[in-house]
Every structure is written in C-alpha cells, then in structure tokens.
Amino acid sequence: MTDSASDSRFPVGVALAGIGAWGRNLARNYAQLPGAALRRICDTDPVRLHEAEANYPGVICSSDYTAVLADPEIDAIVIASSASAHFALAREALIAGKDVYVEKPLTLNVQDGAELVRLADERSRILMVGHLLIHHPVILKLRELIDAGELGRVLYIYSQRLNLGTVREDENALWSLAPHDISSILFLLGQEPTDVAARGQCFVHRGIEDVVFMTMGFSNRALAHVHVSWLDPHKTRRITVVGSRKMAVFDDSEGTEKLRIYDKGANIGADYDTFAESVGLRFGDIVIPYFRTAEPLRLECLHFIDCVRTRKQPITDGRAGLQVVQVLDAAQRSLSSNGRPLPLALGESSLHSGATA
C-alpha cells in the first residue's frame, strides 16, 4: 500500500479493469466518491476506451494492463472484466502489491479462488468480492431482524431472480445470476450449507443452462431454494424468508416498499382432540419499514475504499467469495448428475463474521 492510501489527506488511487455494462456503473461511482481518485481505465475494446476517454477526460484509458500494475499512483484495482478473466487479472494485481476488488463470481473454479485468497493473505492485501446485495439496506435489515429473533427460527428461504434476457454464451444462468442469492442467503443465515442439489435445462444454447433450480440444506434443518432464469416472462428480484414467528419478503423490483414483514405463522398446540385444534394459523399485521434511499453499489464502493484505508477485512472478503464459488461448483456438479444432492464442506473459516458495511 502506498503512503497516499494510508493517509486520509490523499485519495485512494483506483484503476478499473473492464468498462463494459457494469464497469460503467463502477467507473461512475469511483469517479464521484470522496476519498477515491479514478486514475486509470483499462479495456481491450477500443470503442469502450474511446467512450471512457470522452466521459472521463482526466483518466488514463488504455489496453495496457501492465502499465496499470506498474503505476505507483494506483493503490487498488477494480476488476469488472468477463468472469473467465477474473483469476488472471486479480492474481497479477495481488502479486504487484495492489488491493483488489473483483466482481462476482470471484473465479470460475474453487482452486483459482483459493489461490487468490492465499495470495491476498500472503501479501497482506485487501481482496473484496462484489456481492452487491450484502450492502443493500434491506438485506442488512433482514440480517438484523434474524439475529434479534424477530422472525423466530428461520425455517426456509427462497429466492427468484428471473427475466427474459440477457442470454449469455460464456456462462450459464447459475454462474451468472445465482451468486447474488447464494451470497445473500449465506449472509442471512450466518452458517454453511451441508449439501447442494440443482437441476436445470438448456433451451437456447446446448450445454448452457438457461434455467436452474438449486436447493441448499443446513445443519439446523433450514432449507434454501434458488430459482434463476433468463427465459421468464416477468422480471423478478425477490427473496422470501419464512420464520417460525414471522415472515419477510424483500422485493427489489418495488420502487419504495421493498421490504414487507408479515406477522403470520402456524402455531402447533400441545393438547388437542382434533387436527384442526392442533394447528392454529395466525394472521397479524403487515409492517413496511421505511428505508432511506441509498444506492447499494455506492455503499459497496465506499466500503472498499474504507477497507483499503483502514486495512480492515471487507464484509465480502475473499473467503466469503470463495465460499460462494464452492457452492456454485457443487451445484454445477449436481446439475451434471441430474440433480443428485452433493455434500458440501466449506472449510474451517467462519462464514460472514457479522461485520456490517
């Protein structure tokens, strides 16, 4: 880390590797963030670079990643390239002594992800993964409610991330869409899954699943189900948490009322003569908490800059990113075996220590 990164009087020098559709959002944020200075943008597409030069006249735009690595004014590199390039770009950046932010998924296999975690530890570098929803105020509120016991024991969680398009040719719907929901579910439950099962189908491109249904089991008998598809008539971004006391629904497609808490449940009586008396359904109030408007991506970028300055571990550090890759890897192997459940051991490291962004 350079002196400027550790000194709050100077902005953290940032380089962006990859300025495609999502990279443009990252460039916008880092160009505006207090405490950060977007100094370089790197991409292999000359059209994108020309556009970046026009939008950010004070930023060096080129296809030379080696120059980015060698620049002493670059403290941190933000990687938003294609997923297949994540490992190589992040590895070179860590070896060059830069702090690194990598968009999800961290890598496309477990071995590469573990290598990046090892390199970051070995070189005392910050390694953060772009699991955006962990920085969403609603997800943080849900975690708070679960930790406080407001929902009771979490029985199951299910998520739906659906839309018509964009159909990809380089990765399936599981690897493209499910990281959002897997990271959110693991964060909300605060524990590791014991097994994973997944089934899907390839309708557009042979060998690339367009729709996937994935289920995770947990040691406390909780279940989590993830449904992802880019062949669906409705755009849906929803996570439902069913607890023994209350239920909660996070609908990110809603403009303002993104979280609803339902005081609903089933009470099982101890003394009864008939089945109807043994189970009582409870229908209570619906609460819609107020949230101050905040762009999750901006919060995520601010968190990365703060971690670079303070050297604290990010809430979505390399280990958290690796755990998501391990789940994805097991789910992919289950897909290949027609949905056979596979045991999962994510290692000894604790999952999401509970730090907040």
C-alpha positions in Angstrom: 0.0 0.0 0.0 1.3 3.4 -0.9 1.5 6.3 1.6 -1.4 8.0 -0.1 -3.7 5.1 0.5 -2.9 5.1 4.2 -3.1 8.8 4.6 -6.7 10.2 4.8 -5.5 13.5 3.3 -4.9 11.8 0.0 -7.4 9.9 -2.2 -7.0 6.2 -2.9 -5.8 5.8 -6.4 -8.1 3.4 -8.3 -7.8 1.7 -11.7 -10.8 0.0 -13.4 -10.1 -3.2 -15.4 -13.1 -3.7 -17.7 -15.6 -0.9 -18.6 -18.5 -2.9 -20.0 -22.1 -2.5 -18.9 -21.4 -3.0 -15.2 -18.0 -1.5 -15.4 -19.6 1.8 -16.4 -21.5 1.9 -13.1 -18.3 1.3 -11.2 -16.5 4.0 -13.1 -19.2 6.5 -12.4 -19.1 5.7 -8.6 -15.3 5.8 -8.2 -15.1 9.0 -10.2 -17.5 10.6 -7.7 -16.6 9.0 -4.4 -15.0 11.2 -1.7 -11.6 9.6 -0.8 -11.1 8.0 -4.1 -9.4 9.0 -7.4 -10.2 7.1 -10.6 -6.8 7.4 -12.3 -6.8 4.6 -15.0 -9.4 2.6 -17.1 -8.2 -0.5 -18.9 -10.1 -2.5 -21.5 -9.4 -4.4 -24.7 -12.2 -2.9 -26.6 -11.2 0.4 -28.4 -14.8 1.5 -28.7 -15.3 1.3 -25.0 -12.0 3.1 -24.4 -12.9 5.9 -26.7 -16.2 6.3 -24.8 -14.4 6.3 -21.5 -11.9 9.0 -22.7 -14.8 11.2 -23.6 -16.6 10.6 -20.3 -13.5 10.8 -18.0 -11.0 13.3 -19.7 -8.6 13.3 -16.7 -8.3 9.5 -16.6 -5.7 7.5 -18.5 -7.5 5.0 -20.8 -5.6 2.2 -22.5 -5.5 -1.5 -23.1 -2.1 -1.9 -21.3 -2.8 -3.7 -18.1 1.0 -4.0 -17.4 1.1 -0.2 -17.2 -1.7 -0.3 -14.6 0.2 -2.8 -12.5 3.4 -0.7 -12.6 1.7 2.6 -11.8 2.8 3.7 -8.3 -0.3 6.0 -8.1 -2.6 3.0 -8.3 -3.4 1.7 -4.8 -6.4 -0.5 -5.8 -7.6 -2.3 -8.9 -11.3 -2.9 -9.5 -11.9 -5.8 -11.8 -15.1 -5.9 -13.8 -14.0 -8.0 -16.8 -15.6 -11.2 -18.0 -15.7 -13.8 -15.3 -13.2 -16.0 -17.2 -10.6 -13.3 -16.8 -11.1 -12.6 -13.1 -8.4 -15.0 -11.8 -5.6 -13.9 -14.1 -6.2 -10.2 -13.6 -6.7 -10.5 -9.9 -3.6 -12.7 -9.4 -1.4 -10.3 -11.3 -2.7 -7.3 -9.3 -2.1 -9.1 -5.9 1.4 -10.1 -7.0 2.0 -6.4 -8.0 1.1 -5.4 -4.4 -2.3 -3.8 -5.3 -5.5 -4.2 -3.3 -8.2 -5.8 -5.3 -12.0 -5.7 -5.8 -13.4 -8.5 -8.1 -16.9 -8.6 -9.4 -18.9 -11.8 -8.7 -18.1 -14.6 -9.1 -14.6 -14.4 -7.7 -13.4 -17.2 -10.1 -14.9 -20.0 -12.1 -13.4 -22.8 -10.1 -12.5 -23.5 -6.5 -8.7 -23.9 -7.0 -8.3 -20.5 -8.5 -10.4 -18.9 -5.8 -8.3 -20.5 -3.1 -5.2 -19.3 -4.8 -6.4 -15.7 -4.7 -7.3 -15.9 -1.0 -3.8 -17.4 -0.3 -2.0 -14.6 -2.3 -4.0 -11.9 -0.5 -3.1 -13.3 2.9 0.5 -13.8 1.9 0.9 -10.3 0.7 -1.4 -8.6 3.3 -3.6 -7.3 0.5 -7.3 -6.4 0.6 -9.3 -8.8 -1.5 -13.0 -8.0 -1.8 -15.7 -9.6 -4.0 -18.6 -7.7 -5.5 -21.6 -9.4 -3.8 -23.7 -6.3 -4.1 -26.8 -7.4 -2.2 -24.8 -7.8 1.1 -24.6 -4.0 1.0 -28.3 -3.4 0.3 -30.0 -1.7 3.3 -32.9 -4.3 3.1 -30.5 -7.3 3.4 -28.8 -5.7 6.3 -32.2 -5.1 8.0 -33.2 -8.7 7.4 -29.9 -9.9 9.0 -30.7 -7.6 11.9 -34.2 -9.0 12.3 -33.0 -12.6 12.1 -30.2 -12.0 14.6 -32.6 -10.3 17.0 -35.0 -13.3 16.8 -37.8 -11.1 15.4 -38.7 -13.8 12.8 -38.2 -16.7 15.1 -36.2 -19.7 13.8 -35.6 -19.4 10.1 -37.4 -22.4 8.5 -36.6 -21.7 4.9 -35.6 -19.1 2.4 -36.4 -19.0 -1.3 -35.3 -16.5 -4.0 -36.3 -15.8 -7.5 -34.1 -14.0 -10.0 -35.9 -14.1 -13.3 -36.1 -12.1 -16.5 -36.4 -12.5 -20.3 -32.7 -12.0 -21.4 -29.8 -11.3 -21.4 -29.0 -14.8 -22.7 -25.2 -15.5 -22.3 -23.0 -17.8 -24.3 -20.0 -17.9 -21.9 -21.7 -18.8 -18.6 -25.0 -20.4 -17.6 -27.8 -18.9 -15.5 -26.4 -20.5 -12.3 -23.0 -18.8 -12.5 -24.4 -15.5 -13.9 -27.3 -14.9 -11.6 -27.2 -17.2 -8.6 -24.1 -15.6 -6.8 -26.4 -12.7 -5.7 -28.8 -15.0 -4.0 -26.3 -17.6 -2.6 -24.2 -14.8 -1.0 -27.4 -13.2 0.5 -28.7 -16.4 1.9 -25.4 -17.4 3.4 -25.1 -14.0 4.9 -28.7 -14.0 6.3 -28.3 -17.5 7.9 -24.8 -17.0 9.0 -23.9 -20.6 8.5 -22.6 -23.0 5.9 -24.8 -25.3 3.9 -24.3 -29.1 4.4 -25.4 -30.1 0.9 -26.4 -28.8 -2.5 -28.7 -30.1 -5.3 -29.5 -28.5 -8.6 -31.5 -29.3 -11.7 -31.7 -27.2 -14.9 -32.2 -27.3 -18.6 -30.5 -25.9 -21.7 -33.2 -24.5 -24.1 -31.3 -21.9 -26.1 -27.6 -22.9 -26.2 -26.5 -26.5 -25.9 -24.6 -27.1 -22.7 -25.6 -23.7 -21.2 -28.4 -23.9 -18.7 -31.0 -21.1 -19.1 -33.0 -22.1 -16.0 -31.8 -23.6 -12.8 -33.5 -24.7 -9.6 -31.0 -25.1 -6.7 -31.6 -26.2 -3.1 -29.2 -25.9 -0.1 -29.6 -27.8 3.1 -28.3 -26.7 6.5 -27.4 -28.5 9.7 -30.3 -26.8 11.7 -32.8 -28.3 9.1 -33.3 -24.9 7.4 -33.7 -25.0 3.6 -32.9 -22.5 0.9 -34.1 -22.6 -2.7 -32.8 -20.5 -5.5 -34.6 -20.2 -8.9 -32.7 -18.4 -11.6 -33.7 -18.0 -15.3 -33.3 -15.6 -18.2 -36.3 -17.3 -20.0 -39.1 -15.9 -17.9 -42.0 -13.6 -18.8 -41.6 -11.5 -15.6 -38.6 -9.6 -14.2 -38.5 -10.8 -10.6 -35.9 -10.0 -7.9 -37.4 -11.4 -4.7 -36.2 -13.1 -1.5 -38.7 -14.6 0.9 -37.7 -15.6 4.5 -40.1 -17.8 6.4 -39.6 -17.9 10.1 -41.4 -19.7 13.0 -42.8 -16.3 14.2 -42.9 -14.0 11.2 -42.2 -13.9 7.5 -40.4 -11.3 5.4 -40.3 -10.6 1.7 -37.7 -8.4 0.0 -38.8 -7.4 -3.4 -36.1 -5.4 -5.1 -38.4 -4.7 -8.1 -40.5 -2.5 -5.9 -39.8 1.2 -6.1 -40.2 2.1 -2.4 -41.9 -0.7 -0.4 -39.0 -3.1 -0.8 -39.5 -5.0 2.5 -42.7 -6.3 4.0 -42.8 -8.2 7.3 -45.8 -10.4 7.9 -46.9 -11.4 11.4 -48.1 -14.7 10.1 -47.4 -18.3 11.2 -48.6 -21.7 12.3 -48.9 -22.5 16.0 -48.9 -26.1 17.0 -50.8 -26.9 20.2 -49.8 -29.5 22.7 -53.3 -30.5 23.8 -55.9 -31.2 21.2 -58.7 -33.5 20.3 -58.8 -33.0 16.5 -56.2 -32.0 13.9 -58.0 -28.6 13.4 -57.3 -27.8 17.0 -53.7 -28.9 16.8 -52.6 -26.3 14.3 -53.6 -22.7 14.6 -52.9 -20.3 11.8 -52.0 -16.7 12.9 -52.7 -13.7 10.7 -51.4 -10.4 12.1 -50.2 -7.1 10.8 -48.1 -6.3 7.8 -45.2 -3.9 8.5 -43.5 -2.0 5.8 -40.3 -0.4 7.2 -39.0 2.9 5.9 -35.6 3.0 4.3 -33.6 6.0 3.4 -32.7 5.8 -0.3 -29.1 4.7 -0.9 -27.5 3.1 -4.0 -26.1 -0.3 -2.9 -23.3 0.0 -5.4 -22.2 3.3 -3.9 -22.2 1.8 -0.4 -20.2 -1.1 -1.7 -17.6 1.1 -3.3 -17.3 3.3 -0.2 -16.8 0.1 1.9 -13.9 -1.0 -0.4 -12.2 2.4 -0.2 -12.6 2.4 3.6 -11.1 -1.1 3.8 -8.1 0.0 1.7 -7.5 2.9 4.0 -8.1 1.1 7.4 -6.9 -2.4 6.4 -10.0 -4.0 7.9 -11.4 -7.1 6.2 -14.3 -6.4 3.8 -17.7 -7.8 4.7 -17.5 -9.8 1.4 -13.8 -10.7 1.6 -12.0 -13.3 -0.5 -13.1 -16.2 1.8 -16.8 -15.2 1.5 -16.3 -15.1 -2.2 -14.6 -18.5 -2.2 -17.5 -20.0 -0.3 -19.9 -18.8 -2.9 -17.7 -20.4 -5.6 -17.7 -23.7 -3.6 -21.5 -23.7 -3.6 -21.6 -22.9 -7.3 -19.1 -25.6 -8.1 -21.1 -28.2 -6.1 -24.3 -27.0 -7.8 -22.8 -27.3 -11.2 -21.6 -30.9 -10.5 -25.1 -31.7 -9.2 -26.6 -30.3 -12.5 -24.3 -32.6 -14.4 -25.6 -35.6 -12.4 -29.3 -34.8 -12.9 -29.8 -33.2 -9.5 -28.0 -35.6 -7.2 -27.5 -33.9 -3.8 -23.8 -33.4 -3.0 -22.3 -33.0 0.4 -20.5 -29.7 1.0 -17.7 -28.8 3.4 -16.7 -25.1 3.0 -13.7 -25.3 5.4 -13.0 -24.2 8.9 -13.2 -20.4 8.4 -16.4 -18.9 9.9 -19.0 -17.6 7.4 -19.6 -13.9 7.5 -18.4 -12.9 10.9 -21.4 -10.5 11.2 -19.5 -7.3 10.3 -21.6 -4.7 8.8 -20.8 -2.5 5.9 
